[in-house]
């Protein structure tokens, strides 16, 4: 896989660590990454982001909406919808989402709180037996 062209003036280049930048560049150009980061910075509600695992995206989004949290979908907003003014035309949607997911995880890790929504384990463990 070819790594995208880089620029030392990129927002991502200036803020993210080298390993994170390397991952992002597998999926996005610096311009795409900067657009996504800029969107997150504008749309972000501090400490109200959520990651999810082991369920349908719709279930996670419903829970997030009901509790005032932002998911990747919420944070991307118009960057996610084809035909919108901010949508990156001509891009492979999966490539774009993979790159955006990396930036989202990195971006929210800079805050104080991140919620991870998952189902409980099948057999609950209780330390006292």
N, C-alpha and C positions, 0 to 999 in steps of 0.2 A: 504494500500500500504506500502510495506516495505521500510524503508529508507536505502540507500546504506551505506556500511562501510566507516568510515571516518579516516582521518589521520591528525595529527596536523602539518605535514610537507607539506601538500597540498598547492599549490599556492592559490587556491580559499579560503582555510581555513585561510590563512594569510591575505588576502586582502579584502574579502567581509564581510559585516556585518552578524550577526547571522541570521536574517530573510532571507536574500538572500541565505546564505549557506543552510538553511533548505529547501528552495524551490528547489535549485539545487539538493540536495541529494534525493529528491523525485523521480528524473528522472535519475540521473547519479551517477556513482561511482566517487570518488575523482580523480582517474586516467583519466577517460573520461573527467571530468571537466577541469583538468589541461591541457590535450591535446588540448581541444577546446580553452581555454584561451591562451595557447601558440601560437596556430594558429592565433588567433585574434591579438595578440601582434606583430607577424611577418608580417601579411598581412595588418594591419590597416594603412590607410592613415589618418593622424590626421584631425579631423573635417570634414570628407567626408562620414559619415554614414547616412543611411536613414531608417526610419520605414515607413510602409504604412498601410492603412486601407481602406476597402470598395471597393476594386477592385481586379482583378485577379493578381496573383503573376507575371505573364508574363508581364502585363501592367506596373506594378511597376518596374520590372527589366529592361524593355526597357527604361523607363524614367531615371532610375538610371544610366544605361550604357551611355545614351546620354548626361548626365550632369556630369559624372565623380564621381558618388556616389557609395558607397558600401552598399549592402543589406546583410541580414543574409546569403543568398545563396552565394553571392560573397565572403564574409568573410570566410565562412566555406571551400570553395574551394574543395580540394581533400578529405576532411573529409566527404563530402556529397555524393560522388558517389560510389555506390557498385562496387566492383571489383578493386577499387583503392588501392594503397599500404597503405594509411592512414585510410581507411574506417574501422570502428569498426565492424568486422565480427561477426555474430551471435546476433546482437543487434536488438531490436524492433525499426524500423526507427522513428516511432512517438515519442517514449520515448526519443530517442536521440535528435530529433528536438525540443521537448518541453524544454529539459534541455539546449540545445544550445541557444534557444531563450531567456531564462532567462539570461544566461551569456552575450549574445550579448547586450541586453537592459541595463544590469548593466554596462558592459564595456564601451559602448558608452556614458553613462551618466557621465562618468568621464571626458569626453572631454568638449570643450567649446560650440560646436554647434552640433545639431542633427536636420536633416530635417524630418518632418512628411508629407508624401504625402497622400492626401485624396481629394475626390471630394468636391466641395463647397456645403454648405447646400442648400436644395431645394428652400427656400425662403430667399434671402439675407436680412439681417437686416442692416438698416442704422440708426445710432443714431440720425440724424437730421430729420428723418421722411420720 
